């Protein structure tokens, strides 16, 4: 039996929203396992800081700014990656944002803003990368969803709807792209401690409620996503497609 490995040497990986939080953590993991790494986000300063931090860990990375809601910028991003590195093998489609409000307070602009980034942006990046991967007859697309794409929770009207849309896009894309040797899967994180969520999760009552809802009895860390993203990016998962892998300490299984 020829056993595949988690080795990503020779693969070119793009992580959108890769300068902070879980995006940065997943980018670091792919780079650690040998991928040629490109990270992208809107904030150039954050991107350059991320590249510098990765360099300190002996991980080479290239930062390319991109607003995922702008089709021309997305297409230029993919073009630049292929021109510079010759291929684009792995996409971690991670850029996202949230506006938490009760249903009756959600403004039309709130809805549009969340959907523009979380769903339209994910679509634009996925489409542009798929076109290149079809040419190569190879690719790994990993969409970053959330447990809120599967379960309901108050004050998450636009966010949960966008993440549910990601789960459905994952299934549709998986079927369309399978003939081209491209797998498409989603990772649905639970609550993960990041610089963006740290303050929100610091509320004792809120954090205890989350902890008590998990089987593993703790809030997640970015390191908990290393195994799942490397698995789905590598050839160890070549028979896995159209799936949503929840990384949530058992939250959604209860």
Secondary structure, DSSP 4 states (H G I P E B T S, - for coil): --------TT-EEEEETTTSHHHHHHHHHHHHTT-EEEEE-S-HHHHHHHHHHHHHTT--EEE----TT-HHHHHHHHHHHHHHHS---EEEE-------B-GGG--HHHHHHHHIIIIIIHHHHHHHHHHHHHHHT-EEEEEE--GGGTS--TTBHHHHHHHHHHHHHHHHHHHHHGGGTEEEEEEEE-SEE-TTTHHHHT-HHHHHHHHHHSSS-S-EEGGGGHHHHHHHHSGGGTT--S-EEEESTTGGG-
